[in-house]
Amino acid sequence: MKFYESGDEGVALLPVSYKDWEVKAKEILAAGPFDYVNGGAGAGDTMRANLEAFQKHHIHARICCDVSERDLSIELFGKEIPVPIMLAPIGVNSILHPEAEVAPAKAAAKLGVPYILSNVSTKSMEEVAEAMGDALRWFQLYPPMDQELTDSFLKRAEDAGYSAIVVTIDSTLLGWREKDLNNKYLPFLSGEGMGNYFSDPVFRSKLEVPPEQDVKGASKKALEEGNNVTFTWKDFEYICNKTSLPVLLKGVTHSDDALLAFEHGADGIIVSNHGGRQLDGGVATLDVLPSICEAVENRIPVLLDSGIRRGADILKAIALGATAVLIGRPFAYGLAVAGQTGVAKVLENLIAETELQLAISGRSSIKEVDGLFLKRADE
Ligand code: FNR
């Protein structure tokens, strides 16, 4: 009722649906930044498959249940989180809004939604931490080639109050993104998204000329660091042993890899294909979620992203075994359209829709969302 009555308390002009946020963002942004966010790898098949996977399952509602009290909270690494939603790491937010990562971080902090800061953020991890106060935040690492730099990033994240490390491993090479190739658009080359690198003493010590005098050279060096095509399980184990924080591996789509991640020390898995931006023709994350949950046998939490657009999607992912989900593009469009307010609105809508969906399906707690919640569409 509140949402229908209030006219959105002064933000009535903001969109409601994902599609409308996307349209509005397209109106506001130049082609380069919009396509960078909007695009996928190759023919876009993985990106489409991510969305289509949710249509293979229907919610099987129950009736005559008292749903007057509702609880969306979950527990993760010993902390209670009010909703099973997080903001996915998205780099280089300055192409979307002048406040860059500070805006989504503050929006998330206000709602108690965990924020995952990208390694390639415009703002440094310390600036974002300061803006968030005590609010829950994780740091995402593209494991650098240089171990000393890895150590430095991990130490800085620990010192700045990030409470988990997300190692993203599906992007040691940039995917074949035709829109960006057409636009000749790669924001990192002009120093955007280099907040953590340019402020890092180890990174700076390896440069012959400081970034202030040669932005392009320093940016290229940082990108080379992130293109860690030599990365193996041994390196992952090194990271797990190096930090005292929980480490999650992001970019897992195969159950054998989920098991290997667990065996090499992962404290959590993020089933993700980078929103279909890396491997074209790859599997949809929701399709592989059950086999991954089965492989790790509830010993570590399994999170999922890529294609989450609305409340029904969130509940379907949870029913198939996810502890929580991450959203990417939806909040990026909110950021482009209305900064912190836009991200907050995207999140508030998503949370409200999820809560309503839960209640209308006859459940009052997220803990009741299990295998019985769904019916396969082809059955
Ligand atoms: C991303 N993603 C991403 N992932 C990551 O680990 N580090 C990063 O810096 C980025 N940067 C990034 C930029 C942009 C513009 C997008 C769209 C995505 C991937 C992101 O974390 C997440 O996996 C996907 O966005 C999830 O898919 P949806 O929600 O966008 O469909």
Residues whose N, C-alpha, C, O or C-beta is under 5 A from the ligand:
A	BS01	FNR	Y36 V37 A88 P89 I90 G91 S118 V120 Q140 T168 S272 H274 G275 D305 S306 G307 I308 L326 I327 G328 R329
